[in-house]
Structure formats: C-alpha cells, structure tokens
Amino acid sequence: MTARERVNILLVDDQAARLLSYEAILAPLEQNLVRASSGVEALQKLLKEEYAVILLDVSMPEMDGFETAALIHQHPRFERTPIIFVTGHNVTDMDALRGYELGAVDYVYVPIVPEILRGKVSVLVELHLKRQELQRANRSLEQANAQLALANTTLQAEKTRELEQLNAVLERANAGLAEANRTLNAEVAERQRAEEALRRSHERLREADRQKDEFLAMLAHELRNPLAPIHSAVELMALKEIADPEVRWCRDVIERQTEQLHRLVDDLLDVSRITQGKIKLQSAPLEVSAVISRALETTRPLIERRRHQLSVSVPEAPIWIEGDRTRLTQVVGNLLNNAAKYTPEGGQIRLTVELAGAGAEAQVLIRVSDSGTGISNEMLPKVFELFTQVDRTVHQAQGGLGIGLALVRRLVELHGGSVAAHSDGPGSGSEFVVRLPLLRQETVAPASPTAGDAAAPGLTARRVLVVDDNVDAALSLAGLLKVSGNIVETAYDGQQGIDAADRFRPEVVFLDLGMPKIDGFGAASWIRSQPWAEDVLLVAVTGWGQEDVRTRTQESGFDAHLVKPVNFAKLSRVLAQGRGAGRNRVG
Ligand code: ADP
C-alpha cells in the first residue's frame, strides 16, 4: 500500500495500555492509527476526518461504547462507518444485539487475539478502500456521463441546427420546385392549348383542302359536260365542207380553244388525284418512240401555231420501258407544251431521246429543250411544285394553272424515274430531262403493234343508240356517228333509252351514266338482260374517269368506258374493238 492510499483507523479506549496494544497489533496494516480516550474525543476526531474503521471500547466511563456508537451513527456522514466493539466475554446476548442495532459490524473480545483483530480491521479497511475506489469510479463515471450528456446535448443542438438548416434549404428547394412545377404545368397547359389549336386549325385546313379537292373534281366534271357536245359539234363541222373562210376560221378557233379548255379540265382533275394519291398507272411494256410520236401529235398544232422550229432525235433501235402510255404521253406532251408556251414565237425546240447507264442502271433520257424565256436559279427547284408559276402576269397569258410540271414529276416518279430542270437563267432557254428505267431485255414483249397503236380504222355502218339527258351531247355524238354511215337513234333519259332499245334493237349503245328516272347503270343491266342483247356493245359515256367509276361500269356489264369529251378517234377505237376486245378501257 502506498502512503497516498493509507486510511484512518480510530482507536477509542479510556485505557492507554489498551490503546497501545491496539496500535501494536494494527501497526503491520500500515494505516493511520488515531487515538481517542473517550467517546466525546472520538466524536471530535470524527468531525475532522474520515475513518475507515472505528475500534470502540464498550465499557468506558461517562459515555460508554454503545452510546458513542449511537451518536456516531446518528450523523449522516458516519452512518455507514463500521465499528468493531471491544468487549469482555461477559457481554450478554442482549448487549450484543444492541450493538448490532447500533450498526456495529463486529465484536472482538478481551483478551484480544491480535490476528483476529488485525484480520477484521484489515477486511474493513479493504472494504473501505474498495468503497472509495468505487466512489471514485462512480464520480468519474458521473463526470463521463455528464460530459457525455453535455456532448450529447451539444451534438443534439448541432444536429438540430443542421437539420433545421437542411430543412430550411429543403423547404426553399421545395418551394422552388413547386414554383417550377407550377410554371411547367402552366407551360404544359399552354402547350396543350397551342397544340389543340394547331390540331384544330390543321383539321380545318385538311377539311378545307379536302373540300377544295372535291370542288376541283366537281368543277372539272361539270366543265366536261358542256365541253363534250362543243367538242363533238366542232368535230362534226370539220367533217363538213365549209365554204365561208370566216366561218372556217371561227370553227378552228373554237376547236383550239376547246382543246385548251379540255387540257385545263384534265389538269384540274389530275391535281385532285395527285393530292389524294389516286393516280394509278396502267403499266405495260412500251416502246419509247410510241410515246414520243403521240406527244408530238398532240403538241404539234401549238408548236406550229407559234412557228417554232422543232427538231426531234430518237435512236432507230426500239427502246423498251415499262409504263402507262397515256400518262407518259402526258409527261412528254406537257414538257413540249411548256417549251412551246414559254418560248417567244419562232424559237427552237429540241426533243432528244438517248440511252445512259448499263445493266440494272440502264436508263432512257428524254430531253426537251427550248430557246425560250428560261428560268431563274431561285425558281428552278420550285417549278415542280403545285401551282408554281414563275411570273403569273407573263405566264397567265400562256394559259395554265401551274399544275403541269407537278404532274410530270409525280407521274415520272410513279414510273420509278426522275425529272430535272436546267436553265442558265432568264432569256437563256430551259431544258427538262426525264429519266426512266429501261425494261430488262428478257421481259420485252414481241414487238407487235397493240390495238392502241393501230391507226383508228374507219367506222362500219351499225345500228347505234345514244342515250344522254344532255340533248346537245346526245345529238352531237349522234351526228359524229351518222357521218360514218351508222344508223343512229337518240333517247334522253334511262327509261326512254330502254324503250328505244327494245324497239330499235341496236348493235351498239352509248349510255350516259347520270340520268333521271333510270341511270346508265340501270339501263345497261336491263339491256344486257334481254335475250337479243347478248352481243350488244355497251359503252358508258361519262364525265367521270376515276378508277372506281370505271370498275363499276365494268362490273355493270359495260364493254367500254369513254370519258367526255368523246372525239372521233376514241369513238373509232371503241367501235373497232367491238365486244371481243370488250372490257378494254378506252378514253
Ligand atoms: P403552267 O400551267 O403555269 O405552265 P407548269 O407546272 O407546267 O404550269 O409550269 C410551272 C411554271 O414553270 C410555269 O408557270 C413557268 O413559269 C415555268 N416553266 C415551265 N416550263 C418552262 C419552260 N420550258 N421555260 C420557261 N419556264 C417554264
């Protein structure tokens, strides 16, 4: 034990000799041994210092051991201080009990056995030391606890502050987000409104566009009706000898203008078909020169009228392509027509056909060039768009709706080809080049002329019935037919047509489709159901040229479908082909 750890032991006895012997016995414990010779002195000492053990003589004068012990233990500080009573063997059980009640932990008896006393004191000292140690440990534990509590409080405060800060930041961020969300929602709503408005205006536009297409188709159809009889009447006039040169000139004017009107009406119809994607090709192997000669045939009158010089160069060997003859003729015809229109009178027009590429890439190039007004660089890419006219005031004089080149491009593309325009600018002339894929050699049909290629044969005399509610149309067609020696009757509605057919037993019937009472379809099926009418050639004559109407006429028992105006050539062809070739589409 170190000096620091020494504890006080209070020895209380009125006999100095006993005190001496206690000291002697306890000296080896190496503790501080403090003497008191009376209970009072003992109490005084106790008030000054702390004691681990009190050795207390029971029988002392004035205040005996028990009284002293009672006083000691009354004091809260010494309540637990262990007391060993020193007593003679004559202590009664009652006394011993009293001692224990006063808080004594033990007794030693006189004569004292040193080992026993030392042992008891030593145990109590040890206990005291342990308690002290425990108290120290308790104190440092309390301190640690307090520090911990403090640290905890600080930490809590810090955490709370941080959390509050974080919370504030989060709240601000949340508020920002909510604001952004509101803005976004407003934007989304605005966008939806704009989209809805756009969709509605798009729908309105589409509807307007559809109505425009319908109107164009209807207009074209309505224009065809009066055109048909005018055209037939003019053709009829051409077959008659006209003596008066002025009247002849008038007839020529009417014929030219009718043709022009006819082209415009066809273009109008085509534009509605283009926009609705309704153009269908009737493709077959085709010789390019057949297309070229037909296109020249249709445009030559204009070229001659404008006194242009035309040079044509086509390779001698036949060039085969796959295509729709009528549509390709329209393509080349349009280009030649434009060249004639947009070149001042007396200009040069050149048409050349050449081959380019090889194998699967082999193409035929059809070039139409002129020495005319030319096209500016900005307008070049636009000329193939619908309704494009470089200069309306200039070009209006030439007639046209700005449809021709759009049609050309669409038709050429439908044939798997392409078309391009070139010009060095205003006044330098223009060149249009159409490229079409060549037909592969193995698919070329034997080069025999088809019915369409054949020149229209002369008409042979037939019994013909013409039924049309447009009296002019019926009469002019009848006139054309009579000129060729046919016996012709006319009727002006479906019912009259049926009656006339029953009576007249015609070999050929031309039926208008849209008629009062019974329409052309009804009249056709009645006629076809008659036993005498098995071989009658039924021809539909109508302003409608659409595919679905053609299909319907075919299904209703018609042998041919002629689109108004009916000209001499169409008429000749349909009469020449008869029922056998039947089902062929003419017109
Ligand atoms: P349009 O009915 O006006 O002739 P097109 O579609 O055939 O319509 O042609 C569109 C425009 O392209 C014409 O109005 C004309 O300005 C221009 N154009 C077409 N061909 C020629 C050409 N050979 N020379 C000069 N300009 C041309």
Boltz pocket constraint, residues with backbone or C-beta under 6 A from the ligand:
constraints:
  - pocket:
      binder: B
      contacts: [[A, 334], [A, 335], [A, 338], [A, 339], [A, 342], [A, 343], [A, 370], [A, 372], [A, 373], [A, 374], [A, 375], [A, 383], [A, 385], [A, 388], [A, 389], [A, 390], [A, 391], [A, 395], [A, 399], [A, 400], [A, 401], [A, 402], [A, 403], [A, 404], [A, 405], [A, 406], [A, 429], [A, 430]]
      max_distance: 6.0
